[in-house]
Amino acid sequence: MDSRKRLERLRERYLNGDLERRSFMRMLGLAGVAAGVSGGVLGGVSRQAFAEGVEIRFDGWGGVVSEALRQHAFNPFEEATGNTVLDRTFGGEEEVLTGVRAGQVGDYHLVHSSGVAWYKRWIDADMGVDLNIDNIPNMELVMDALVAPFRKVSPDFLSAVPYDYGTTGIAYNRDHISDEEAQEMGANLLLHPDHQGKIGGWTDWQTRIWYAALQTDQDPNNIEDMDAVWEKLREHRGGLLKYWGSGAELMDLLAKEEIVVTEAWSGRVAALQQQGHNIGYIDPPNSYAWMESMLVLKGSPVEEAEVLLNFMLEPETAIAVAEGQNYPPSLDPNKVEMTEKVEALPAYDASGTLDNLTFADPEYWTSNEADWKRTWGRIERGA
């Protein structure tokens, strides 16, 4: 569905009484910008409609991800609306949760959130909102396979829209490890005996336990022998150079060859490859797949956030962001034509079903989080 058709549909919804005038004017302004319409009734609409100058805080992952969102989504949104997106970065979502708990309601607005398990944490903490999906018509273009897990957590409402997905596989330096060796060793590549002291690892507890489960031939969503998992985590720590805490640090360690193997985010590896670094990447069987959402927190300017989310899901915008950050968009390839670059991204699923990816069971992981994080914390410190 192109942007001009969307303009007509917005007009019909407004005339039928399905949209308040304020929402209509905001969405009309954005749709007009996307369609390249100027002059006449749309001339000056977006500036007039957004005269309030609302500020929306956005907390995200930094690096190439933030650069892509700023260039392809936030800058055009600000130009179209007169509102401002104040983007901040974090190394892990735990930082945001800590900040929200320590601050006041409304200090934080939108979060580039890590999947369904994290969504459940926010919802269980009563920190979400009830989005008006009618104000986000581009939601109809999002893959059902991505929306369903969020609906399962909050059947009566949504506080987030799925935005992208990827995998946390294993990256390795091809000057030191061949593709054949990587494929043969699979998850055990992270324990490579010949590269002790040159191994990296993300400090995230769930990723660490997930890969230790694979190394002990267990289902990460149904671990039966946690003692074996803890031993593998200690073994991995013994050969570790350092745990990394952000995508920027991951890329720096690999680019400078301070580490030669680590689990890694598929999009960051794609960025390194595009920069000419000789980095390979594998997704071992049952490697960790994830979906990310744009989460709206309690106290946010919700209506403005809904318009921003709809703008971000506009195919032209979402695909440009996907190409910039190297993660496939949440849009259904059966409904939206993708570019060759998107289709070539690691983890991209042309079917729109995501059946070939393994996601964490949010109920299972959140129910074990407190105990597992406590034990992992001791291992991380060397116990």
C-alpha positions in Angstrom: 0.0 0.0 0.0 1.7 3.3 -1.1 1.7 6.5 0.9 -0.9 8.3 -1.3 -3.4 5.5 -0.7 -2.7 5.9 3.0 -3.6 9.6 2.7 -7.0 8.7 1.3 -7.6 6.1 4.0 -6.8 8.6 6.7 -9.2 11.1 5.2 -12.0 8.4 5.1 -11.3 7.4 8.7 -11.5 11.0 9.8 -14.8 11.7 7.9 -16.3 8.6 9.4 -15.5 9.7 12.9 -12.9 7.0 13.6 -10.1 9.5 14.3 -10.0 12.5 16.5 -9.0 15.7 14.6 -5.7 16.0 16.5 -4.7 12.5 15.7 -5.9 12.9 12.1 -3.8 16.1 11.6 -0.7 14.5 13.0 -1.0 11.4 10.9 -2.0 13.4 7.8 1.1 15.5 8.1 3.4 12.5 8.3 1.7 10.7 5.5 1.9 13.7 3.3 5.6 14.1 3.9 6.1 10.4 3.1 4.1 10.7 -0.1 6.0 13.8 -1.2 2.9 15.9 -1.1 3.3 19.6 -0.6 1.2 22.8 -1.0 -2.5 23.1 -1.0 -4.2 21.6 2.1 -1.0 19.9 3.3 1.1 23.1 3.0 2.2 23.8 6.6 -0.1 21.2 8.1 2.6 19.2 9.9 4.2 22.3 11.5 0.8 23.7 12.5 -0.3 20.3 13.9 2.8 19.9 16.0 3.1 23.4 17.3 3.4 22.1 20.8 7.0 21.1 20.3 6.7 17.8 22.3 9.9 16.1 23.3 10.1 12.3 23.2 12.9 10.6 24.9 14.3 7.5 23.2 16.7 5.0 24.8 18.5 2.7 22.4 21.6 0.6 21.7 23.9 3.2 20.3 26.5 2.8 17.5 25.2 1.9 14.0 21.7 1.2 15.4 21.3 4.7 16.8 22.9 6.2 13.7 20.4 4.5 11.4 17.4 5.5 13.6 18.6 9.1 13.8 19.3 9.5 10.1 16.3 7.6 8.6 13.6 8.0 11.3 14.2 10.7 13.9 15.5 13.5 11.7 12.7 13.2 9.1 10.1 12.9 12.0 11.4 16.0 13.6 11.4 17.9 10.3 7.9 16.8 9.6 6.4 17.4 13.0 8.3 20.1 14.9 8.6 17.6 17.8 12.0 16.5 19.1 13.4 13.0 19.7 16.0 13.0 22.5 17.9 9.8 21.8 20.0 8.3 24.6 22.1 5.1 24.5 22.6 2.2 26.9 24.8 -0.9 27.1 22.0 -3.1 28.4 18.3 -2.7 29.1 18.9 -3.2 32.8 20.3 0.3 32.9 17.0 1.7 31.7 15.0 -0.4 34.2 17.2 0.9 37.0 16.7 4.5 35.9 13.0 4.2 35.6 12.7 2.7 39.1 14.9 5.4 40.5 13.2 8.3 38.7 9.8 9.7 38.3 7.0 8.5 36.0 7.5 10.2 32.6 11.3 10.5 32.9 11.6 7.8 30.2 9.4 7.4 27.1 10.4 5.0 24.4 12.9 2.1 24.7 14.4 -0.1 22.0 13.6 -3.1 24.0 15.1 -6.7 23.8 12.3 -9.0 23.0 9.4 -10.7 24.7 11.1 -11.7 28.0 12.0 -8.0 28.6 8.5 -7.0 27.5 7.1 -9.3 30.2 9.3 -7.7 32.8 8.1 -4.2 31.9 4.4 -5.3 31.8 4.7 -7.3 35.1 6.2 -4.2 36.7 3.1 -2.2 35.5 5.3 0.2 33.5 3.6 -0.2 30.1 0.7 1.7 28.4 -2.3 0.7 26.3 -1.4 1.8 22.8 -4.2 2.8 20.4 -3.4 0.6 17.5 -5.9 2.5 15.3 -3.3 5.3 15.5 -0.6 3.0 14.2 -2.1 1.7 10.9 1.2 0.4 9.7 1.0 -2.3 12.4 -1.0 -4.3 9.8 2.2 -4.7 7.8 4.1 -6.3 10.8 4.6 -10.1 10.7 2.0 -12.0 12.7 4.8 -14.2 14.0 6.4 -11.2 15.8 3.2 -9.7 17.1 1.7 -13.0 18.6 4.3 -13.4 21.4 3.7 -9.9 22.7 -0.1 -10.5 22.5 0.4 -13.6 24.6 2.0 -11.5 27.4 -0.7 -8.8 27.3 -3.7 -10.2 25.5 -5.9 -7.1 26.0 -3.4 -4.4 25.0 0.0 -3.7 23.5 2.6 -1.4 25.0 5.2 -2.0 22.2 5.4 -2.6 18.5 7.9 -5.2 17.1 10.5 -3.4 15.0 13.4 -5.8 14.1 14.9 -9.2 14.7 18.2 -11.0 14.5 20.4 -13.6 16.0 23.2 -13.8 18.6 25.5 -16.2 16.8 29.2 -16.7 16.9 31.7 -14.3 15.2 35.3 -15.4 14.5 38.4 -14.0 12.8 39.0 -16.0 9.6 42.7 -15.2 9.8 42.8 -17.5 12.9 39.8 -19.8 12.5 38.6 -21.3 9.3 34.9 -21.5 8.2 35.1 -25.3 8.2 36.5 -25.4 11.8 33.8 -23.0 12.9 31.0 -25.1 11.5 32.5 -28.3 12.9 32.9 -26.9 16.5 29.6 -25.0 16.6 28.8 -23.6 20.1 32.0 -25.1 21.4 33.9 -22.6 19.3 33.5 -20.3 22.3 35.7 -22.7 24.3 38.4 -23.1 21.6 41.6 -24.5 23.4 44.0 -22.8 20.9 42.7 -19.3 21.5 42.6 -19.0 25.3 43.0 -15.4 26.3 41.6 -14.2 22.9 38.0 -15.1 23.6 35.2 -12.6 24.2 31.7 -12.8 25.6 28.7 -10.6 26.2 28.1 -10.0 29.9 24.3 -10.7 29.5 23.3 -13.6 31.8 20.7 -15.0 29.4 23.2 -15.2 26.5 25.8 -16.8 28.7 23.4 -19.5 30.0 21.9 -20.1 26.5 25.3 -20.9 25.0 26.4 -23.0 27.9 23.2 -25.0 27.4 24.1 -25.6 23.8 27.6 -26.7 24.8 26.1 -29.3 27.1 23.7 -30.6 24.4 20.6 -29.2 26.2 17.5 -27.3 25.0 18.0 -23.7 26.2 14.3 -23.5 26.8 14.2 -26.7 29.0 17.5 -27.0 30.8 17.7 -30.2 33.0 21.3 -30.1 34.3 22.2 -26.6 35.5 25.4 -27.8 37.2 26.8 -28.7 33.8 25.8 -25.2 32.5 27.6 -23.6 35.4 30.8 -25.6 34.7 30.8 -24.6 31.1 30.4 -20.9 32.1 33.5 -21.3 34.4 35.4 -23.0 31.6 34.5 -20.2 29.2 35.6 -17.6 31.7 39.0 -19.3 32.1 39.8 -18.6 28.4 38.3 -15.1 28.4 40.0 -11.9 27.6 37.0 -9.8 28.7 33.2 -9.6 28.8 32.0 -6.9 26.5 29.0 -4.7 27.4 27.9 -2.9 24.2 27.8 -3.4 20.4 30.4 -0.7 20.0 32.8 -2.5 22.3 32.1 -5.8 20.5 33.0 -4.3 17.2 36.1 -2.6 18.5 37.4 -5.8 20.1 36.9 -7.8 16.9 38.2 -5.1 14.6 41.4 -4.7 16.6 41.8 -8.5 16.8 42.0 -8.3 20.6 39.6 -11.2 20.5 39.3 -13.7 17.7 36.0 -15.4 18.7 32.9 -14.4 20.6 29.2 -14.7 20.4 28.0 -11.6 18.6 24.9 -9.8 17.2 24.3 -10.6 13.6 23.9 -6.9 12.5 27.1 -5.8 14.1 29.0 -8.6 12.4 27.4 -7.5 9.1 28.7 -4.0 9.7 32.2 -5.2 10.3 32.1 -7.3 7.2 31.0 -4.3 5.2 33.9 -2.4 6.6 36.3 -5.0 5.1 37.1 -7.0 8.3 37.7 -10.7 7.7 35.1 -11.8 10.2 33.0 -15.0 9.8 29.7 -15.7 11.5 27.7 -18.9 12.2 24.4 -19.6 13.8 24.8 -23.0 15.5 21.7 -25.2 15.8 19.3 -23.5 18.2 21.4 -20.4 18.5 19.8 -17.4 20.2 17.3 -15.5 18.0 15.6 -12.4 19.3 13.1 -9.8 18.3 13.3 -6.2 19.4 10.4 -3.8 20.0 9.8 -0.1 20.4 8.3 0.0 23.9 6.3 2.9 25.2 6.5 3.5 29.0 4.0 4.9 31.4 4.1 8.7 31.6 5.1 9.1 27.9 3.3 11.5 25.5 1.5 8.5 24.2 -0.3 10.1 21.2 2.9 11.6 19.9 4.6 8.3 20.5 2.0 6.5 18.4 2.5 8.8 15.5 6.3 8.3 15.8 5.9 4.6 15.8 3.6 4.6 12.8 6.2 6.8 11.0 9.0 4.4 11.9 6.9 1.4 10.5 6.3 3.2 7.2 8.0 0.8 4.7 10.3 3.4 3.3 11.5 4.3 6.8 11.7 0.8 8.3 13.6 -0.6 5.3 16.1 2.4 5.3 16.7 1.8 9.1 17.1 -1.9 8.5 19.7 -1.3 5.8 21.5 1.1 8.1 21.5 -1.0 11.3 21.9 -4.4 9.4 18.9 -6.1 11.1 15.8 -7.2 9.2 12.7 -5.1 9.8 9.5 -6.5 11.4 7.5 -5.9 8.3 6.0 -9.0 6.6 7.9 -9.7 3.3 4.6 -11.1 2.0 3.1 -7.7 2.3 6.1 -5.4 1.7 8.7 -5.7 -1.0 12.2 -5.9 0.5 15.4 -4.6 -1.0 18.3 -6.9 -2.0 20.3 -5.6 0.9 17.7 -6.5 3.4 17.2 -9.9 1.9 21.0 -10.5 2.2 21.1 -9.7 5.9 22.0 -12.4 8.5 18.8 -14.0 10.0 16.5 -12.6 7.3 13.5 -14.9 6.9 11.8 -14.5 3.5 8.8 -16.6 4.5 7.6 -14.2 7.2 7.1 -17.0 9.6 10.4 -17.1 11.5 10.0 -20.9 11.8 13.7 -21.4 11.3 14.7 -19.3 14.4 14.7 -20.3 18.0 13.4 -17.7 20.5 13.6 -17.7 24.3 10.4 -18.8 26.1 9.6 -15.7 28.2 7.7 -17.6 30.9 10.6 -20.1 31.3 13.4 -17.5 31.5 11.6 -15.0 33.7 10.6 -17.7 36.2 14.3 -18.6 36.6 15.8 -15.2 36.2 16.4 -14.3 39.9 18.2 -17.6 40.8 20.2 -17.8 37.6 21.3 -14.2 37.6 22.5 -14.6 41.1 24.7 -17.6 40.3 25.9 -16.1 37.1 26.9 -13.0 38.9 29.2 -15.0 41.2 30.8 -16.8 38.2 31.2 -13.5 36.4 33.2 -12.3 39.4 35.4 -15.4 39.3 33.7 -17.6 41.9 
